Amino acid sequence: MTVSPTELDDFTRAFSSRVDSGESLTAVLGTLATTATNPTLSQAAADLVNDLRGGATLSQGMAKHPSVFDDEYRTVIRRGEATGRLDDALRILA
């Protein structure tokens, strides 16, 4: 199943909002994995939790799901990681 732009926008807004509130990435993604209505997006979020717990960066985990997170999306995330401003990167994407 593909992820529509609207579904990704909703996911990103929720992701950004919860990260801004101080929740950990794994907690936020774990919640999003169980609440996403699109099975592809839900599985991608669950995989990201496992990747992060395994020591990968968020952008590395997202690279495993190019049909969900395209190059532009991952580039913004990578820049946020590099500058320590992932919260700002998520706001840009949202």
Backbone as JSON, one array per atom type, in Angstrom:
{
  "sequence": "MTVSPTELDDFTRAFSSRVDSGESLTAVLGTLATTATNPTLSQAAADLVNDLRGGATLSQGMAKHPSVFDDEYRTVIRRGEATGRLDDALRILA",
  "N": [[0.84, -1.18, 0.0], [0.52, 2.21, -0.8], [1.72, 5.35, 0.56], [-0.06, 8.21, 1.0], [0.41, 11.71, 0.16], [-1.03, 13.3, 1.98], [-1.35, 11.56, 4.16], [1.33, 11.23, 4.93], [1.93, 13.87, 5.58], [0.2, 14.26, 7.79], [1.27, 12.36, 9.56], [3.86, 13.42, 9.87], [3.32, 15.92, 11.03], [2.21, 15.09, 13.49], [4.42, 13.69, 14.5], [6.33, 15.76, 14.68], [5.07, 17.5, 16.53], [4.95, 15.93, 18.86], [7.65, 15.38, 19.35], [8.51, 17.97, 19.81], [7.27, 18.35, 22.25], [8.89, 17.02, 23.94], [9.06, 14.25, 24.04], [10.74, 11.11, 23.58], [12.35, 9.96, 20.56], [11.95, 7.22, 20.02], [9.73, 6.64, 21.61], [7.77, 8.33, 20.51], [7.66, 7.39, 17.84], [6.93, 4.76, 18.34], [4.34, 5.09, 19.33], [3.15, 6.28, 17.07], [3.4, 4.17, 15.3], [1.47, 2.42, 16.2], [-0.84, 3.88, 15.94], [-1.11, 4.82, 13.36], [-3.07, 4.75, 10.45], [-2.51, 3.77, 7.98], [-1.11, 0.85, 6.81], [1.49, 0.56, 5.68], [2.84, 2.88, 6.5], [2.61, 2.55, 9.24], [4.16, 0.21, 9.61], [6.64, 1.18, 8.74], [7.17, 3.08, 10.74], [7.33, 1.39, 12.99], [9.56, -0.12, 12.24], [11.47, 1.91, 12.26], [11.67, 2.44, 15.0], [12.91, 0.06, 15.86], [15.29, 0.27, 14.39], [16.44, 2.62, 15.47], [16.78, 1.79, 18.12], [18.69, -0.08, 17.63], [20.9, 1.4, 17.1], [21.05, 2.95, 14.8], [20.76, 6.02, 12.92], [17.99, 8.31, 12.62], [17.64, 9.16, 9.95], [19.08, 7.15, 8.62], [17.49, 4.91, 9.16], [15.15, 5.74, 7.88], [16.0, 5.68, 5.27], [15.7, 3.07, 4.54], [13.15, 2.91, 3.77], [12.32, 4.09, 1.18], [10.05, 4.5, -0.36], [8.29, 5.65, 1.31], [9.61, 7.75, 2.7], [11.0, 10.12, 0.93], [13.94, 11.23, -0.99], [14.27, 14.03, -0.57], [12.89, 14.46, 1.85], [14.41, 12.84, 3.58], [16.86, 14.16, 3.38], [16.37, 16.62, 4.64], [15.89, 15.68, 7.24], [18.39, 14.51, 7.77], [20.02, 16.8, 7.76], [18.96, 18.09, 9.99], [19.69, 16.28, 11.98], [22.48, 16.51, 11.81], [22.93, 19.1, 12.64], [21.92, 19.12, 15.13], [19.33, 19.92, 15.39], [16.87, 18.53, 15.06], [14.23, 18.85, 15.75], [13.57, 21.3, 14.55], [13.9, 20.56, 11.88], [11.83, 18.7, 11.57], [9.66, 20.4, 11.93], [9.91, 21.98, 9.65], [9.33, 20.1, 7.68], [6.75, 19.46, 8.38]],
  "CA": [[0.0, 0.0, 0.0], [1.3, 3.45, -0.84], [1.42, 6.38, 1.55], [-0.44, 9.43, 0.3], [1.02, 12.92, 0.72], [-1.8, 13.73, 3.15], [-1.01, 10.67, 5.28], [2.68, 11.56, 5.38], [1.84, 15.18, 6.25], [-0.4, 14.05, 9.12], [2.28, 11.64, 10.34], [4.96, 14.34, 10.17], [2.82, 16.91, 12.0], [2.12, 14.43, 14.79], [5.8, 13.41, 14.89], [6.93, 17.04, 15.07], [4.42, 17.99, 17.75], [5.32, 15.11, 20.02], [9.08, 15.6, 19.61], [8.56, 19.3, 20.43], [6.81, 18.26, 23.64], [9.95, 16.41, 24.73], [9.06, 12.79, 24.01], [11.87, 10.51, 22.86], [12.02, 9.51, 19.21], [11.4, 5.86, 20.03], [8.38, 6.69, 22.18], [6.89, 8.94, 19.52], [7.49, 6.48, 16.71], [6.17, 3.61, 18.82], [2.93, 5.49, 19.35], [2.7, 6.47, 15.69], [3.3, 2.85, 14.67], [0.22, 1.78, 16.6], [-2.0, 4.71, 15.63], [-1.2, 5.11, 11.92], [-4.1, 3.95, 9.8], [-1.92, 3.17, 6.78], [-0.22, -0.23, 7.24], [2.86, 0.81, 5.24], [3.37, 3.9, 7.39], [2.7, 1.91, 10.55], [5.32, -0.68, 9.6], [7.84, 2.01, 8.66], [7.4, 3.65, 12.08], [7.8, 0.3, 13.85], [10.93, -0.42, 11.82], [12.33, 3.0, 12.73], [11.91, 2.2, 16.43], [13.93, -0.99, 15.95], [16.56, 0.8, 13.87], [16.98, 3.55, 16.47], [17.25, 0.99, 19.26], [19.88, -0.8, 17.17], [22.01, 2.33, 16.94], [20.98, 3.72, 13.55], [20.15, 7.35, 13.01], [16.66, 8.38, 12.03], [17.75, 9.21, 8.49], [19.49, 5.83, 8.15], [16.3, 4.07, 9.19], [14.22, 6.2, 6.84], [16.54, 5.28, 3.96], [15.2, 1.72, 4.26], [11.75, 3.05, 3.34], [12.31, 5.2, 0.22], [8.71, 4.74, -0.91], [7.58, 6.46, 2.31], [10.41, 8.94, 2.98], [11.8, 10.34, -0.28], [15.27, 11.84, -0.81], [14.14, 15.37, 0.0], [12.5, 14.29, 3.25], [15.57, 12.32, 4.32], [17.9, 15.19, 3.41], [16.01, 17.57, 5.71], [16.12, 14.97, 8.5], [19.84, 14.38, 7.92], [20.53, 18.13, 8.15], [18.54, 18.31, 11.37], [20.55, 15.44, 12.82], [23.85, 17.03, 11.78], [23.0, 20.38, 13.36], [21.3, 18.99, 16.45], [18.04, 20.61, 15.34], [15.89, 17.64, 14.45], [12.91, 19.44, 15.98], [13.35, 22.29, 13.49], [13.75, 19.83, 10.62], [10.48, 18.14, 11.53], [8.73, 21.53, 11.73], [10.0, 22.35, 8.23], [8.63, 19.07, 6.91], [5.33, 19.47, 8.75]],
  "C": [[0.89, 1.25, 0.0], [0.84, 4.41, 0.26], [1.11, 7.66, 0.79], [0.28, 10.63, 0.92], [0.29, 13.42, 1.97], [-1.48, 12.87, 4.36], [0.38, 10.98, 5.82], [2.69, 12.92, 6.09], [1.27, 15.04, 7.65], [0.58, 13.37, 10.06], [3.38, 12.61, 10.79], [4.53, 15.41, 11.17], [2.73, 16.3, 13.4], [3.51, 14.14, 15.34], [6.45, 14.68, 15.43], [6.37, 17.54, 16.4], [4.86, 17.22, 18.98], [6.79, 15.24, 20.36], [9.25, 16.96, 20.28], [8.16, 19.26, 21.9], [7.81, 17.53, 24.53], [9.96, 14.9, 24.76], [10.26, 12.28, 23.22], [11.4, 10.05, 21.48], [11.39, 8.13, 19.22], [9.99, 5.83, 20.6], [7.39, 7.25, 21.17], [6.61, 7.97, 18.38], [6.72, 5.22, 17.11], [4.68, 3.9, 18.85], [2.38, 5.63, 17.94], [2.56, 5.14, 14.96], [1.97, 2.18, 15.01], [-1.02, 2.59, 16.23], [-2.15, 5.04, 14.15], [-2.22, 4.19, 11.28], [-3.6, 3.27, 8.52], [-0.92, 2.1, 7.21], [1.25, -0.03, 6.84], [3.54, 1.82, 6.15], [3.54, 3.35, 8.8], [3.93, 1.02, 10.64], [6.62, 0.1, 9.53], [8.17, 2.6, 10.03], [7.91, 2.59, 13.04], [9.24, -0.08, 13.52], [11.9, 0.65, 12.3], [12.64, 2.86, 14.22], [13.02, 1.17, 16.58], [15.29, -0.5, 15.47], [17.22, 1.73, 14.88], [17.52, 2.78, 17.68], [18.51, 0.21, 18.91], [21.06, 0.11, 16.89], [22.03, 3.14, 15.65], [20.46, 5.12, 13.83], [18.77, 7.29, 12.37], [16.74, 8.37, 10.51], [18.22, 7.87, 7.91], [18.31, 4.87, 8.13], [15.32, 4.44, 8.1], [14.69, 5.8, 5.45], [16.09, 3.88, 3.57], [13.77, 1.74, 3.73], [11.63, 4.2, 2.33], [10.94, 5.48, -0.39], [7.86, 5.57, 0.05], [8.29, 7.8, 2.49], [11.35, 9.18, 1.79], [13.12, 11.04, 0.05], [15.2, 13.2, -0.14], [13.82, 15.31, 1.49], [13.71, 13.85, 4.08], [16.7, 13.34, 4.41], [17.62, 16.21, 4.51], [16.26, 16.93, 7.07], [17.62, 14.87, 8.78], [20.47, 15.71, 8.36], [20.16, 18.45, 9.6], [19.38, 17.51, 12.35], [21.94, 16.05, 12.94], [24.0, 18.31, 12.59], [22.44, 20.3, 14.77], [19.94, 19.67, 16.53], [16.98, 19.76, 14.63], [14.48, 18.2, 14.62], [12.58, 20.48, 14.91], [13.14, 21.61, 12.14], [12.34, 19.26, 10.49], [9.44, 19.24, 11.33], [8.74, 21.97, 10.27], [9.19, 21.37, 7.38], [7.12, 19.07, 7.18], [4.65, 20.64, 8.08]]
}
